[in-house]
Amino acid sequence: MDIMLHVTSREAVAVAIPLMRALHRGGADWACFVTNDGAELLRDAGFVAALQGAGRAVVCEHSWEAAGGKAEDCPIERGSQTINSAMMAEADRVVSL
């Protein structure tokens, strides 16, 4: 994968959405892992829509639950920090937001 976005904060939304859209338009092979209070962004329809261009989009299952989310309501794959590490290992570049 060309780029992995590591979204760790709800404040990242202003940068994350336009960046994800640009990566998709540019044909980049990219993925996203969402953790910490960034999991709250999965309630933002614009953020979730922008994730549709990702080759893979995963949220830390513990962060999702801490944000009050239920497993059946999660709009993307839920996973562990082990998946986060594996995704980072596959990426040429990591952008942490």
C-alpha positions as CSV (number, residue, x, y, z in Angstrom):
1,M,0.0,0.0,0.0
2,D,1.2,3.5,-0.8
3,I,-0.2,5.3,2.3
4,M,-1.7,4.4,5.6
5,L,-3.7,7.1,7.4
6,H,-3.6,6.6,11.2
7,V,-6.5,8.7,12.6
8,T,-6.2,9.2,16.3
9,S,-8.1,12.3,17.1
10,R,-11.6,13.7,16.4
11,E,-9.9,17.0,15.5
12,A,-8.3,15.3,12.4
13,V,-11.6,15.5,10.5
14,A,-10.8,18.8,8.8
15,V,-7.7,17.3,7.3
16,A,-8.7,13.6,7.0
17,I,-11.7,14.0,4.7
18,P,-10.1,16.1,2.0
19,L,-6.9,14.0,2.2
20,M,-8.9,10.7,1.8
21,R,-10.8,12.2,-1.1
22,A,-7.6,13.4,-2.8
23,L,-5.9,10.0,-2.3
24,H,-8.9,8.3,-3.9
25,R,-9.0,10.8,-6.9
26,G,-5.3,10.3,-7.4
27,G,-5.6,6.5,-7.6
28,A,-3.4,5.9,-4.5
29,D,-3.5,2.5,-2.8
30,W,-4.3,3.6,0.7
31,A,-5.8,2.3,4.0
32,C,-6.9,3.8,7.2
33,F,-6.8,2.7,10.9
34,V,-8.9,4.7,13.3
35,T,-8.2,4.7,17.0
36,N,-8.5,6.7,20.3
37,D,-11.1,9.4,20.1
38,G,-10.8,9.3,16.3
39,A,-13.3,6.5,16.5
40,E,-16.0,9.2,17.2
41,L,-15.5,10.3,13.6
42,L,-17.3,7.1,12.5
43,R,-20.5,8.9,13.4
44,D,-19.7,11.6,10.7
45,A,-21.3,10.5,7.4
46,G,-18.8,12.6,5.4
47,F,-15.9,10.8,7.1
48,V,-17.4,7.4,6.6
49,A,-18.1,8.2,2.9
50,A,-14.5,9.3,2.4
51,L,-13.3,6.0,3.8
52,Q,-15.1,4.2,0.9
53,G,-12.1,4.9,-1.3
54,A,-9.7,3.0,1.1
55,G,-8.4,-0.4,0.3
56,R,-9.1,-1.2,3.9
57,A,-10.6,0.7,6.8
58,V,-10.4,-0.6,10.3
59,V,-11.3,0.9,13.7
60,C,-9.7,-0.2,17.0
61,E,-12.5,-2.3,18.6
62,H,-11.7,-1.0,22.1
63,S,-11.8,2.6,20.9
64,W,-15.1,2.0,19.1
65,E,-16.6,0.6,22.3
66,A,-15.1,3.4,24.4
67,A,-16.8,5.9,22.1
68,G,-20.1,4.2,22.9
69,G,-20.3,2.2,19.7
70,K,-21.9,-1.3,19.4
71,A,-20.3,-4.0,17.3
72,E,-23.4,-4.3,15.1
73,D,-23.5,-0.5,14.4
74,C,-19.9,-0.1,13.3
75,P,-19.7,1.2,9.7
76,I,-16.2,-0.3,9.0
77,E,-14.2,-3.4,10.1
78,R,-13.4,-3.6,13.8
79,G,-10.0,-4.9,14.7
80,S,-7.1,-5.0,17.1
81,Q,-3.9,-3.0,17.5
82,T,-2.2,-6.0,16.0
83,I,-4.0,-5.2,12.7
84,N,-2.8,-1.6,13.1
85,S,0.8,-2.8,13.3
86,A,0.4,-5.1,10.3
87,M,-1.1,-2.3,8.2
88,M,1.8,0.0,9.2
89,A,4.3,-2.7,8.1
90,E,2.6,-2.9,4.7
91,A,2.6,0.8,4.1
92,D,5.3,2.8,2.2
93,R,4.3,5.9,4.2
94,V,2.2,6.5,7.3
95,V,0.4,9.8,7.9
96,S,-0.7,10.2,11.5
97,L,-3.6,12.6,12.2
